[in-house]
Amino acid sequence: MKDDDELKIPLLPNLMTAGNLCCGFLAVLSIFYGVMEASKSGTYDFLLAKKYYETAIMLIFGSCIFDLLDGRMARLTGQDSPFGREFDSLADIVSFGMAPAMLMAKAVLFPLPNNVGWGIALLYLLCGAMRLARFNCLAVMPKKPGDNGDFMGIPIPMAAGFIASLTILIINVQENDRELGLWKYVLAAAMFGISLLMMSKVRYPSFKKVDFRTKGSIWSVVAIVLVLVLLVRYRYQAPVVLFSLYLVYGLVRPLISKRLQKDIEWDDDEEPENIEEKPERE
């Protein structure tokens, strides 16, 4: 009976994961359509494919939202499971590994000489896959004293969000540039750096204690509303700022006092019951 129970699939969290995977699949398709459209004339015309690449980036953002919801929903309903962890990782490698890598290699970094763009995109995909494998291995290992659930290395959804947000900002700033000029080298450097950061030992907060039951002050509500307004008003600039803040926060976090860290991360030191015995999703 125990084996049968373990094979049961929690419905709601895995529907969110399925939404993540669907967005990733559609993002890959959109990139393919963009490449075909840009190559119709026999030479690569970035402007013809721009709308398809923007659609792919929006779908990657959609995957980020679904990925955020599936773990929260699983913990809220007590439905964390080994199946959910594995399904989540498989969806993540498509949405946050393959889709951004293809976007960079085939669409944005394509003009770089000597196949450098392909190499950087492949490095990103490899680091992302190994990052997920390492996460799954650590998730089933016994918890060490003082382990607060931090991520080791930047999570692949945040890495993909940073790359996607930076890309959509640049292609809209350079909307009349067919090859993005020097900006393609900025994107190449960013993707190379974020690849190494995924496999680093830099500790990033998971914010797993922030869920639908989290209580906050009136100022936290005001801050969240302001962020949402900024995301709508400055839809090209605000996402890259938010993802960049998370990226930088992990790097400077050791320099910040523990008390300020708890305030920033909404850590009230109250652990939900039985969570330590259940596998986590990234």
QUIHU-V98621 format. One record per backbone hydrogen bond with DSSP energy under -0.5 kcal/mol. NH is the residue of the N-H (numbers start at 1). CO is the residue of the C=O. Records with the same first field share a line. If there is no record, write none. Layout:
NH=CO / CO
This chain:
5=1
6=2
7=3 / 4
8=5
10=8
14=10
15=11
16=12
17=13
18=14
19=15
20=16
21=17
22=18
23=19
24=20
25=21
26=22
27=23
28=24
29=25
30=26
31=27
32=28
33=29
34=30
35=31
36=32
37=33
38=34
39=35
40=37
42=39
45=38 / 43
46=44 / 178
48=45
49=45 / 46
50=46
52=49
53=49
54=50
55=51
56=52
57=53
58=54
59=55
60=56
61=57
62=58
63=59
64=60
65=61
66=62
67=63
68=64
69=65
70=66
71=67
72=68
73=69
74=70
75=71
76=72
77=73
78=74
79=74
80=74
85=81
86=82
87=83
88=84
89=85
90=86
91=87
92=88
93=89
94=90
95=91
96=92
97=92
98=93
99=94
101=97
102=98
103=99
104=100
105=101
106=102
107=102 / 103
108=103
109=104
112=109
115=112
116=113
119=115
120=116
121=117
122=118
123=119
124=120
125=121
126=122
127=123
128=124
129=125
130=126
131=127
132=128
133=129
134=130
135=131
136=132
137=133
138=134
139=135
140=136 / 137
141=137 / 138
147=144
148=146
151=204
153=151 / 202
154=197
159=155
160=156
161=157
162=158
163=159
164=160
165=161
166=162
167=163
168=164
169=165
170=166
171=167
172=168
173=169
174=170
175=172
177=174
178=176
183=180
184=181
185=182
186=182
187=183
188=184
189=185
190=186
191=187
192=188
193=189
194=190
195=191
196=192
197=193
198=194
199=195
200=197
204=151
210=207
211=209
214=211
221=217
222=218
223=219
224=220
225=221
226=222
227=223
228=224
229=225
230=226
231=227
232=228
233=229
234=230
235=232
238=234
241=237
242=238
243=239
244=240
245=241
246=242
247=243
248=244
249=245
250=246
251=247
252=248
253=249
255=252
256=253
261=257
262=258
263=259
264=260
265=261
266=262 / 263
267=262
268=266
271=269
275=272
277=274
278=275
